[in-house]
Amino acid sequence: MNKFYLLVAVMVITAGVAKAQDADLVFGVKAGVNYGTLPTSLKAITDKKGKVGYNFGVFARVGKSLYFQPELNYVSFKSSYVYAAKTYTPKFNQLNLPLMVGYKLINTESLNLRVSAGPDVNYTLNEAKGPVGFDYKKLNFGGVINAGVDIGNISIDARYSRGLTKINKGLGEKSGLFNLSVGFKLF
């Protein structure tokens, strides 16, 4: 977790220096809730249920109508399923790095309506518990689609992040995460 705070500090300092040179840079903090699932086509897994989790992090947005938005988030989620007559509820605590390119459909001083998409890298910090012999990977790659609105300094985002690589190869599971967050633009 100390590495997370160091990365946040580096992003704040970098954004502050860049902001002094570029009026098209926004930096902010965000927090929200998510709903996590572990989709699979494996018929031996039944009674799949998503669970509610949370997230918080920092974001930067560079550009005017067309923009680049990197983020660094801490994400916690879990899911539940039955395998071999036993219920499993693996919990994931992850560092999440989405790198999105977006476009502002409405771009005014007080209101922005935006859409974005891009790759998503997730690193699991804990040991998620599943059936014996079916280990969850630490590093997972995916994609994210996002829709957001900015009203003044408040930023609201709804997104779906889908694992493109299997987080558990033996069970054929990929991650799926619906997310709703509220952010505040610091500068």
Salt bridges, closest charged atoms under 4 A:
ASP47 OD2 - LYS49 NZ 3.73
GLU71 OE1 - LYS30 NZ 3.02
GLU71 OE2 - ARG159 NH2 2.88
GLU127 OE2 - LYS138 NZ 3.32
ASP150 OD2 - ARG61 NH1 2.85
ASP150 OD2 - ARG114 NE 3.02
ASP150 OD2 - LYS185 NZ 3.75
ASP157 OD1 - ARG114 NH1 2.85
